């Protein structure tokens, strides 16, 4: 039980987690350390999602599968006895956790490597150290006071960012020979780096990644900032450049091997 003892997530926190992740019928929710199964059951019953619970305790797995059958969602929900560190995350569009900080840190790189860009990760109370949440909400949970001494819970949301670290070769649409290079240094959902065009370098500012969506600013020819935005798919980026609210040109980039 290196993720911690079984402590049920209060119903108000379950609801807050599912709402913050914007769970819907097309989602597959994976709960790591699923306990009595309540998070996945709520996702299936209230939001028509499918889901998988991963739990190390045999008795809790049996109890959860029985509850899914009783509540009529066993066709969309299942619980497995497994170490959370070995769980298959490939189907997850939403991942939920209520695990101790040490296990959160242990799982961080696995989540970033295995979850698709845009997947939502929601945690009750604990977070991933240097990978800061994209959003946090506070929920009143008086029933936790006898266990933790706290009257409130925090619910944290992360949007898994695309991996864009490294060098990219880019060009503006319709501009012959107007090519440039991007050298990106990524820190989870934030990044900086430089854009090099015709031997002249400009720093990337306000670099941010939300799922597969990337944006940053660089000075334009007149010195005013231009906003670059793009969608990442594999080793390609495609997007547009704006002056203020006006789109001035489209652009694309390919990752340099």
C-alpha positions as MATLAB code, in Angstrom:
seq = 'XXXXXXXXXXXXXXXXXXXXXXXXXXXXXXXXXXXXXXXXXXXXXXXXXXXXXXXXXXXXXXXXXXXXXXXXXXXXXXXXXXXXXXXXXXXXXXXXXXXXXXXXXXXXXXXXXXXXXXXXXXXXXXXXXXXXXXXXXXXXXXXXXXXXXXXXXXXXXXXXXXXXXXXXXXXXXXXXXXXXXXXXXXXXXXXXXXXXXXXXXXXXXXXXXXXXXXXXXXXXXXXXXXXXXXXXXXXXXXXXXXXXXXXXXXXXXXXXX';
ca = [
       0.000    0.000    0.000;
       2.711    2.472   -0.918;
      -0.006    4.797   -2.216;
      -1.430    5.033    1.311;
      -4.282    3.411    3.285;
      -7.818    3.323    1.948;
      -9.513    6.601    2.829;
     -12.842    7.155    1.030;
     -13.131   10.311   -1.045;
     -16.090   12.356    0.262;
     -19.045   12.500   -2.175;
     -18.732   16.275   -2.598;
     -15.096   15.853   -3.610;
     -15.978   13.058   -6.063;
     -18.471   15.389   -7.714;
     -15.964   18.258   -7.785;
     -13.302   16.038   -9.365;
     -15.617   14.846  -12.141;
     -16.926   18.344  -12.832;
     -13.447   19.872  -12.909;
     -12.381   17.221  -15.434;
     -15.548   17.910  -17.456;
     -16.317   14.181  -17.667;
     -18.823   13.160  -20.326;
     -20.197   10.114  -22.204;
     -17.163    9.848  -24.499;
     -14.675    9.636  -21.641;
     -12.934    6.625  -20.166;
     -12.071    7.340  -16.530;
      -9.186    5.435  -14.928;
      -8.978    5.699  -11.129;
      -5.614    4.713   -9.649;
      -6.147    3.391   -6.134;
      -9.901    3.071   -6.665;
     -10.788    1.868   -3.142;
     -14.505    1.115   -2.973;
     -14.932    2.207   -6.604;
     -17.009    5.303   -5.964;
     -15.284    7.676   -8.432;
     -15.638    5.417  -11.468;
     -19.183    4.451  -10.436;
     -20.168    8.124  -10.181;
     -18.630    8.852  -13.601;
     -20.654    6.000  -15.131;
     -23.952    6.715  -13.344;
     -24.050   10.520  -13.560;
     -22.058   11.256  -16.707;
     -22.476    8.024  -18.748;
     -18.702    7.540  -18.991;
     -16.917    4.201  -19.050;
     -14.131    3.454  -16.617;
     -11.553    1.230  -14.981;
     -10.555    1.112  -11.330;
      -7.077   -0.083  -10.310;
      -6.820   -1.329   -6.726;
      -4.358   -3.581   -4.854;
      -6.855   -4.862   -2.257;
      -8.718   -8.001   -3.427;
     -11.689   -7.403   -1.149;
     -12.189   -3.849   -2.405;
     -11.960   -5.018   -6.021;
     -14.642   -7.647   -5.394;
     -16.828   -5.122   -3.601;
     -16.464   -2.583   -6.417;
     -17.287   -5.049   -9.200;
     -20.340   -6.191   -7.240;
     -21.466   -2.570   -6.865;
     -21.038   -1.969  -10.618;
     -23.213   -5.001  -11.346;
     -25.840   -3.978   -8.802;
     -26.000   -0.435  -10.199;
     -26.320   -1.660  -13.789;
     -23.052   -0.289  -15.158;
     -20.928   -3.465  -15.268;
     -20.992   -3.309  -19.078;
     -19.030   -0.016  -18.923;
     -17.082   -0.334  -15.674;
     -14.589   -2.867  -14.343;
     -12.162   -3.063  -11.424;
      -8.813   -4.861  -11.483;
      -6.400   -5.976   -8.793;
      -3.114   -4.405   -9.869;
      -0.240   -2.228   -8.706;
      -0.970    1.317   -9.911;
       2.602    1.541  -11.228;
       1.837   -1.240  -13.722;
      -1.561    0.000  -14.901;
      -2.310    0.380  -18.605;
      -3.275    4.042  -19.112;
      -3.707    3.923  -22.893;
      -7.529    4.208  -22.825;
      -7.718    6.959  -20.227;
      -9.070   10.337  -21.257;
      -9.509   11.207  -17.554;
      -7.275    9.926  -14.752;
      -8.197   10.335  -11.082;
      -6.009    9.881   -7.999;
      -6.129   10.138   -4.219;
      -2.633    8.908   -3.402;
       0.112   10.051   -1.056;
       2.749   12.533   -2.328;
       5.496    9.914   -2.674;
       3.373    7.795   -5.014;
       2.240   10.889   -6.937;
       5.889   11.703   -7.625;
       6.606    8.082   -8.586;
       3.731    8.098  -11.097;
       4.383   11.516  -12.649;
       6.709   10.424  -15.469;
       4.494    7.415  -16.265;
       1.474    9.685  -16.673;
       3.311   12.142  -18.898;
       4.683    9.321  -21.063;
       1.547    7.181  -21.405;
      -1.408    9.588  -21.382;
      -2.318   11.305  -24.631;
      -1.957   15.100  -24.920;
      -5.213   16.633  -23.719;
      -6.003   13.904  -21.183;
      -7.195   15.376  -17.870;
      -5.635   14.352  -14.582;
      -7.509   15.144  -11.361;
      -6.159   14.628   -7.854;
      -7.705   14.952   -4.405;
      -5.431   17.053   -2.125;
      -1.988   15.940   -3.360;
      -0.002   17.105   -6.393;
       3.106   16.346   -8.478;
       5.726   18.688   -6.991;
       7.266   20.554   -9.974;
       4.384   19.803  -12.349;
       2.034   22.521  -11.145;
      -1.740   22.167  -11.603;
      -3.485   24.064  -14.369;
      -6.334   24.758  -11.956;
      -7.182   24.132   -8.294;
     -10.541   24.411   -6.535;
     -11.333   24.196   -2.820;
     -14.254   22.076   -1.591;
     -15.834   22.142    1.867;
     -15.610   18.622    3.337;
     -16.563   18.635    6.995;
     -16.629   14.830    7.096;
     -12.828   14.790    6.628;
     -12.149   16.676    9.847;
     -11.997   13.621   12.114;
      -9.526   11.923    9.744;
      -7.256   14.791    8.667;
      -8.107   17.733   10.901;
      -9.059   19.788    7.815;
     -12.463   21.227    6.951;
     -11.688   21.554    3.239;
     -10.203   19.562    0.378;
      -8.285   20.771   -2.651;
      -8.978   19.320   -6.087;
      -6.211   19.784   -8.670;
      -6.503   19.575  -12.467;
      -3.746   19.031  -15.023;
      -4.097   18.919  -18.813;
      -1.426   16.557  -20.149;
       0.809   18.637  -22.443;
       2.215   17.563  -25.799;
       5.945   16.938  -25.791;
       7.607   19.680  -27.838;
      11.071   19.839  -26.280;
      13.809   20.119  -28.919;
      14.423   21.563  -32.385;
      11.819   22.248  -35.074;
      12.131   23.442  -38.682;
       9.278   25.810  -39.592;
       7.979   27.936  -42.455;
       5.313   30.518  -43.149;
       2.647   29.503  -45.669;
       3.010   31.016  -49.125;
       6.288   32.739  -48.355;
       9.093   31.384  -50.562;
      12.119   30.569  -48.516;
      10.665   32.208  -45.389;
      11.812   29.455  -43.095;
      12.895   29.598  -39.494;
      14.047   27.361  -36.670;
      12.565   26.839  -33.234;
      14.641   25.628  -30.306;
      12.253   24.812  -27.434;
      12.993   24.163  -23.766;
       9.930   22.646  -22.129;
       8.960   22.598  -18.475;
       5.684   20.626  -18.416;
       2.938   23.008  -19.678;
       5.261   26.027  -19.958;
       8.191   26.570  -22.304;
      10.685   29.085  -23.605;
      13.452   29.023  -26.220;
      14.242   30.970  -29.350;
      13.175   31.524  -32.940;
      16.005   31.923  -35.474;
      15.265   33.487  -38.867;
      17.980   34.587  -41.336;
      20.626   34.207  -38.670;
      18.811   36.473  -36.190;
      17.430   35.057  -32.937;
      14.410   36.190  -30.904;
      13.329   34.765  -27.558;
      10.031   32.915  -27.226;
       7.762   34.574  -24.673;
       4.573   33.426  -22.912;
       5.053   29.860  -24.161;
       2.227   27.613  -23.028;
       0.952   24.112  -23.877;
      -2.583   22.909  -23.179;
      -2.939   19.350  -24.427;
      -1.972   19.471  -28.113;
      -2.387   23.272  -28.299;
       0.761   25.413  -28.310;
       1.132   29.203  -28.210;
       3.935   31.743  -27.813;
       4.861   35.299  -28.811;
       7.904   36.739  -30.589;
       8.612   40.269  -31.869;
       7.427   40.877  -35.437;
       9.309   42.891  -38.096;
       7.924   46.130  -36.618;
       8.950   45.145  -33.085;
       5.395   44.509  -31.908;
       4.670   41.034  -30.503;
       3.130   38.450  -32.826;
       1.204   35.522  -31.394;
       1.958   32.078  -32.801;
      -0.500   29.271  -32.078;
      -0.560   25.699  -33.371;
      -1.842   22.186  -32.846;
       0.750   19.452  -32.341;
       0.222   16.042  -33.904;
       3.137   13.648  -33.747;
       6.167   15.410  -35.147;
       4.172   18.182  -36.840;
       2.771   21.578  -35.833;
       0.202   23.534  -37.844;
      -1.265   26.889  -36.888;
      -1.512   30.612  -37.445;
       0.227   33.894  -36.631;
      -1.757   36.861  -35.318;
      -1.142   40.582  -34.949;
      -3.565   41.374  -32.146;
      -6.787   39.658  -33.204;
      -5.940   39.583  -36.924;
      -4.607   36.403  -38.540;
      -1.786   37.408  -40.875;
      -0.409   34.071  -42.036;
      -0.471   30.339  -41.384;
       2.626   28.407  -40.399;
       3.817   24.833  -39.956;
       6.773   23.032  -38.422;
       8.349   19.587  -38.374;
      10.452   18.144  -35.600;
      14.169   17.882  -36.435;
      15.285   14.280  -35.744;
];
